[in-house]
Amino acid sequence: MQSVRSFFLTLSGITFVAIIALFTASITIALAGILSVMLLARALTVSLRMKPVPVRAKARDERMRVWNDGRGTIIDM
């Protein structure tokens, strides 16, 4: 009777460890799948993002204006 009880206790322990290992593996695979989908979506959105058009301001006056208003020197470029 003792050996049968020991056998079933060992079998239940091994079964429990196997179930926990399968659960951990399935969670790991699910997280890896979610992360890979997010990485793919980010790569696609970065490549599809429109690039900004460069804006060039035209200079109205080439000279620099400098004046003092009494509180400090002002330089207008």
DRENDO-1510 file (C-alpha; in Angstrom, 1 decimal, always signed):
<recs>
REC; n; res; u; v; w
REC; 1; MET; +0.0; +0.0; +0.0 .
REC; 2; GLN; +2.9; +2.4; +0.8 .
REC; 3; SER; +4.5; +1.8; -2.6 .
REC; 4; VAL; +1.2; +2.5; -4.4 .
REC; 5; ARG; +0.7; +5.7; -2.5 .
REC; 6; SER; +4.3; +6.8; -3.1 .
REC; 7; PHE; +3.8; +6.0; -6.9 .
REC; 8; PHE; +0.7; +8.1; -7.2 .
REC; 9; LEU; +2.2; +10.9; -5.1 .
REC; 10; THR; +5.3; +10.9; -7.4 .
REC; 11; LEU; +3.0; +10.7; -10.5 .
REC; 12; SER; +0.9; +13.6; -9.3 .
REC; 13; GLY; +4.0; +15.7; -8.6 .
REC; 14; ILE; +5.5; +15.1; -12.0 .
REC; 15; THR; +2.1; +15.9; -13.6 .
REC; 16; PHE; +1.9; +19.1; -11.7 .
REC; 17; VAL; +5.4; +20.2; -12.7 .
REC; 18; ALA; +4.5; +19.3; -16.4 .
REC; 19; ILE; +1.3; +21.3; -16.3 .
REC; 20; ILE; +3.1; +24.3; -14.8 .
REC; 21; ALA; +5.9; +24.0; -17.4 .
REC; 22; LEU; +3.3; +23.9; -20.3 .
REC; 23; PHE; +1.5; +26.9; -18.8 .
REC; 24; THR; +4.7; +28.9; -18.6 .
REC; 25; ALA; +5.7; +27.9; -22.1 .
REC; 26; SER; +2.3; +28.9; -23.5 .
REC; 27; ILE; +2.5; +32.3; -21.7 .
REC; 28; THR; +6.0; +32.9; -23.1 .
REC; 29; ILE; +4.9; +32.0; -26.6 .
REC; 30; ALA; +1.8; +34.3; -26.3 .
REC; 31; LEU; +3.9; +37.2; -25.1 .
REC; 32; ALA; +6.5; +36.7; -27.8 .
REC; 33; GLY; +3.7; +36.7; -30.4 .
REC; 34; ILE; +2.2; +39.9; -29.0 .
REC; 35; LEU; +5.6; +41.6; -28.9 .
REC; 36; SER; +6.5; +40.6; -32.5 .
REC; 37; VAL; +3.1; +41.9; -33.8 .
REC; 38; MET; +3.7; +45.2; -32.0 .
REC; 39; LEU; +7.3; +45.4; -33.4 .
REC; 40; LEU; +6.0; +44.7; -36.9 .
REC; 41; ALA; +3.3; +47.3; -36.6 .
REC; 42; ARG; +5.8; +49.9; -35.3 .
REC; 43; ALA; +8.1; +49.2; -38.2 .
REC; 44; LEU; +5.3; +49.6; -40.7 .
REC; 45; THR; +4.0; +52.8; -39.2 .
REC; 46; VAL; +7.5; +54.3; -39.1 .
REC; 47; SER; +8.1; +53.5; -42.8 .
REC; 48; LEU; +4.7; +54.8; -43.8 .
REC; 49; ARG; +5.0; +58.1; -41.9 .
REC; 50; MET; +5.1; +61.1; -44.1 .
REC; 51; LYS; +8.3; +63.0; -44.0 .
REC; 52; PRO; +8.1; +66.7; -43.2 .
REC; 53; VAL; +8.7; +69.2; -46.0 .
REC; 54; PRO; +11.7; +71.4; -45.4 .
REC; 55; VAL; +10.8; +75.0; -45.1 .
REC; 56; ARG; +13.3; +77.7; -46.0 .
REC; 57; ALA; +12.8; +81.2; -44.7 .
REC; 58; LYS; +13.9; +84.0; -47.0 .
REC; 59; ALA; +16.0; +86.7; -45.5 .
REC; 60; ARG; +14.3; +90.2; -45.8 .
REC; 61; ASP; +17.3; +92.1; -44.8 .
REC; 62; GLU; +20.9; +90.9; -44.7 .
REC; 63; ARG; +22.1; +93.3; -42.0 .
REC; 64; MET; +21.7; +92.8; -38.3 .
REC; 65; ARG; +20.0; +95.4; -36.2 .
REC; 66; VAL; +21.3; +96.1; -32.7 .
REC; 67; TRP; +19.8; +98.6; -30.2 .
REC; 68; ASN; +19.7; +99.3; -26.5 .
REC; 69; ASP; +16.3; +99.9; -24.9 .
REC; 70; GLY; +17.8; +100.9; -21.5 .
REC; 71; ARG; +17.3; +97.5; -20.0 .
REC; 72; GLY; +19.7; +95.6; -22.2 .
REC; 73; THR; +21.1; +95.2; -25.7 .
REC; 74; ILE; +18.7; +93.8; -28.2 .
REC; 75; ILE; +20.1; +92.0; -31.3 .
REC; 76; ASP; +17.6; +91.4; -34.1 .
REC; 77; MET; +18.9; +88.9; -36.6 .
</recs>
